[in-house]
Amino acid sequence: MALTWTRREPPQGLAQAPTDRPAGDDTLERLLALVARGDEQAFAELYQRVAAAVFGLVSKVVRNPAQSEEVTQEVFVELWRTAARFDPGRGTARSWIMTCAHRRAVDRVRSAESSARRDDLAGRRDQGRPYDEVAEQVETTLERERVRRSLDALTDLQREAVVLAYYGGHTHREIAELLGVPSGTVKTRLRDGLIRLRDHMAVDA
Amino acid sequence: MSADLHTLTGAYAAHALSDTERLAFERHLDACPACAQEVRELEATAARLGAAVAAPPPPELWDRIRAGTLVTRQLPPVAGRAERHRRARPRVPPLLAAAAALLVAVLSVTALNLGLLGRADRADRTAGLVAAVLAAPDARRVAALPGGTGQATVVVSRQRGRAVFVADGLPPAPAARTYQLWVVSRSGPRPAGLVEVAGEGPVTRLLDGPVTGNEQVAMTVERKGGSARPTSEPVVVVDLEA
């Protein structure tokens, strides 16, 4: 082993994190790159910028407040851990972060709660359209308005499939059961629906 | 088969596939740039659906997250081509992150109990101190000098005057031996506690006694029960001044 008891100088250039960067107007991509190098200040700034989006989405899917906090915590610790694996060639940082948050939220509702979830599924069948619940929340900001308009542009089946999958965290099989259509139909409606949303949001920018 | 797979981009982007279907589709993505491109776009679209339901988290959540990162080792930037589409979906959740989250949750509760009960046994007091160090506003993580065993760091808070040793990937100590921590100041090493390695996952150990933040922390292999003075060269050295 190369280590000894003698005091030594820290390796040149590794002792301090870089501090010569402008604060405030970094892109999320730049912040992620800094986080990947262990920059805690950049991580704090990243958190400021995306915490509400992550927590809101996780809460929407998970619904239980304490569990939503836990999952949000997992998401950010995971972002810290895997920041170096972000590949800007594969999409935006925001998309990467939200995909990670959604995946974690979905994993949570599908694992521990699977039995409770099945009961819930049975309950929801009698409850009618889950879209109303979303419509309530999609109201204040411009972005919410845009998303709402885009959701309105979908057919009923497309909208229900997208909302149940994305906000509800359901698999295509569960959605098929809920809506009483073949699961192949749900898969194609999910794709058609998201493509239509994509195109509508691009025009309605 | 591939014509059918092309239609799965939406269900994949919305995480609506079963695990088996997802794995099959990810194999397809590696070979189909058109689908990979569509998935990217639909994920970005889905992200906007997510942003539309934004809600501010409770303020104290940040402290828990920060404490979690202090005991979590970051991955190096590897990611070869084959891995690009395999987004590390946590079938097996990242052990370290999960353990860290659990640790912080347990410690927070313990710390709370400590406060409420007024008196507690030693284990509870230790857990409370660990939580206090990790959550301290001036908590600082210092990595071990290169050349040591496993991935070791020390989280130190000058304000609390205490430090926590965190290591991942430590092999169990040899038979009839134990790991022992030392705080090394100008006056030489003093014993700072034994480290038990039980199975996988990170090891967390509050260092016995106060630290100022100017010392080195070292770990040696000693006979069972520990020694009064180190009897071997250290396997880990962390320079808190670095």
Boltz contact constraints between the chains, C-beta under 6 A:
constraints:
  - contact:
      token1: [A, 1]
      token2: [B, 233]
      max_distance: 6.0
  - contact:
      token1: [A, 1]
      token2: [B, 235]
      max_distance: 6.0
  - contact:
      token1: [A, 2]
      token2: [B, 147]
      max_distance: 6.0
  - contact:
      token1: [A, 3]
      token2: [B, 147]
      max_distance: 6.0
  - contact:
      token1: [A, 3]
      token2: [B, 148]
      max_distance: 6.0
  - contact:
      token1: [A, 3]
      token2: [B, 234]
      max_distance: 6.0
  - contact:
      token1: [A, 3]
      token2: [B, 237]
      max_distance: 6.0
  - contact:
      token1: [A, 10]
      token2: [B, 242]
      max_distance: 6.0
  - contact:
      token1: [A, 15]
      token2: [B, 242]
      max_distance: 6.0
  - contact:
      token1: [A, 51]
      token2: [B, 57]
      max_distance: 6.0
  - contact:
      token1: [A, 52]
      token2: [B, 54]
      max_distance: 6.0
  - contact:
      token1: [A, 52]
      token2: [B, 56]
      max_distance: 6.0
  - contact:
      token1: [A, 53]
      token2: [B, 51]
      max_distance: 6.0
  - contact:
      token1: [A, 53]
      token2: [B, 54]
      max_distance: 6.0
  - contact:
      token1: [A, 55]
      token2: [B, 55]
      max_distance: 6.0
  - contact:
      token1: [A, 55]
      token2: [B, 57]
      max_distance: 6.0
  - contact:
      token1: [A, 56]
      token2: [B, 53]
      max_distance: 6.0
  - contact:
      token1: [A, 56]
      token2: [B, 54]
      max_distance: 6.0
  - contact:
      token1: [A, 56]
      token2: [B, 55]
      max_distance: 6.0
  - contact:
      token1: [A, 57]
      token2: [B, 50]
      max_distance: 6.0
  - contact:
      token1: [A, 57]
      token2: [B, 53]
      max_distance: 6.0
  - contact:
      token1: [A, 59]
      token2: [B, 55]
      max_distance: 6.0
  - contact:
      token1: [A, 60]
      token2: [B, 53]
      max_distance: 6.0
  - contact:
      token1: [A, 69]
      token2: [B, 61]
      max_distance: 6.0
  - contact:
      token1: [A, 72]
      token2: [B, 57]
      max_distance: 6.0
  - contact:
      token1: [A, 73]
      token2: [B, 64]
      max_distance: 6.0
  - contact:
      token1: [A, 73]
      token2: [B, 65]
      max_distance: 6.0
  - contact:
      token1: [A, 73]
      token2: [B, 101]
      max_distance: 6.0
  - contact:
      token1: [A, 74]
      token2: [B, 101]
      max_distance: 6.0
  - contact:
      token1: [A, 76]
      token2: [B, 65]
      max_distance: 6.0
  - contact:
      token1: [A, 77]
      token2: [B, 68]
      max_distance: 6.0
  - contact:
      token1: [A, 77]
      token2: [B, 69]
      max_distance: 6.0
  - contact:
      token1: [A, 77]
      token2: [B, 72]
      max_distance: 6.0
  - contact:
      token1: [A, 77]
      token2: [B, 97]
      max_distance: 6.0
  - contact:
      token1: [A, 78]
      token2: [B, 97]
      max_distance: 6.0
  - contact:
      token1: [A, 80]
      token2: [B, 69]
      max_distance: 6.0
  - contact:
      token1: [A, 81]
      token2: [B, 72]
      max_distance: 6.0
  - contact:
      token1: [A, 81]
      token2: [B, 74]
      max_distance: 6.0
  - contact:
      token1: [A, 81]
      token2: [B, 75]
      max_distance: 6.0
  - contact:
      token1: [A, 81]
      token2: [B, 97]
      max_distance: 6.0
  - contact:
      token1: [A, 82]
      token2: [B, 75]
      max_distance: 6.0
  - contact:
      token1: [A, 84]
      token2: [B, 75]
      max_distance: 6.0
  - contact:
      token1: [A, 84]
      token2: [B, 76]
      max_distance: 6.0
  - contact:
      token1: [A, 84]
      token2: [B, 77]
      max_distance: 6.0
  - contact:
      token1: [A, 85]
      token2: [B, 79]
      max_distance: 6.0
  - contact:
      token1: [A, 91]
      token2: [B, 40]
      max_distance: 6.0
  - contact:
      token1: [A, 94]
      token2: [B, 47]
      max_distance: 6.0
  - contact:
      token1: [A, 95]
      token2: [B, 43]
      max_distance: 6.0
  - contact:
      token1: [A, 95]
      token2: [B, 44]
      max_distance: 6.0
  - contact:
      token1: [A, 95]
      token2: [B, 47]
      max_distance: 6.0
  - contact:
      token1: [A, 98]
      token2: [B, 47]
      max_distance: 6.0
  - contact:
      token1: [A, 98]
      token2: [B, 50]
      max_distance: 6.0
  - contact:
      token1: [A, 99]
      token2: [B, 43]
      max_distance: 6.0
  - contact:
      token1: [A, 102]
      token2: [B, 15]
      max_distance: 6.0
  - contact:
      token1: [A, 103]
      token2: [B, 15]
      max_distance: 6.0
  - contact:
      token1: [A, 106]
      token2: [B, 15]
      max_distance: 6.0
  - contact:
      token1: [A, 137]
      token2: [B, 53]
      max_distance: 6.0
  - contact:
      token1: [A, 138]
      token2: [B, 52]
      max_distance: 6.0
  - contact:
      token1: [A, 143]
      token2: [B, 51]
      max_distance: 6.0
  - contact:
      token1: [A, 143]
      token2: [B, 52]
      max_distance: 6.0
  - contact:
      token1: [A, 144]
      token2: [B, 52]
      max_distance: 6.0
  - contact:
      token1: [A, 147]
      token2: [B, 52]
      max_distance: 6.0
  - contact:
      token1: [A, 165]
      token2: [B, 14]
      max_distance: 6.0
  - contact:
      token1: [A, 165]
      token2: [B, 16]
      max_distance: 6.0
  - contact:
      token1: [A, 166]
      token2: [B, 14]
      max_distance: 6.0
  - contact:
      token1: [A, 166]
      token2: [B, 46]
      max_distance: 6.0
  - contact:
      token1: [A, 166]
      token2: [B, 49]
      max_distance: 6.0
  - contact:
      token1: [A, 171]
      token2: [B, 16]
      max_distance: 6.0
  - contact:
      token1: [A, 172]
      token2: [B, 11]
      max_distance: 6.0
  - contact:
      token1: [A, 172]
      token2: [B, 16]
      max_distance: 6.0
  - contact:
      token1: [A, 187]
      token2: [B, 7]
      max_distance: 6.0
  - contact:
      token1: [A, 187]
      token2: [B, 11]
      max_distance: 6.0
  - contact:
      token1: [A, 188]
      token2: [B, 7]
      max_distance: 6.0
  - contact:
      token1: [A, 190]
      token2: [B, 10]
      max_distance: 6.0
  - contact:
      token1: [A, 190]
      token2: [B, 11]
      max_distance: 6.0
  - contact:
      token1: [A, 190]
      token2: [B, 14]
      max_distance: 6.0
  - contact:
      token1: [A, 191]
      token2: [B, 7]
      max_distance: 6.0
  - contact:
      token1: [A, 191]
      token2: [B, 9]
      max_distance: 6.0
  - contact:
      token1: [A, 191]
      token2: [B, 10]
      max_distance: 6.0
  - contact:
      token1: [A, 194]
      token2: [B, 10]
      max_distance: 6.0
  - contact:
      token1: [A, 194]
      token2: [B, 42]
      max_distance: 6.0
  - contact:
      token1: [A, 194]
      token2: [B, 45]
      max_distance: 6.0
  - contact:
      token1: [A, 197]
      token2: [B, 45]
      max_distance: 6.0
  - contact:
      token1: [A, 198]
      token2: [B, 41]
      max_distance: 6.0
  - contact:
      token1: [A, 198]
      token2: [B, 45]
      max_distance: 6.0
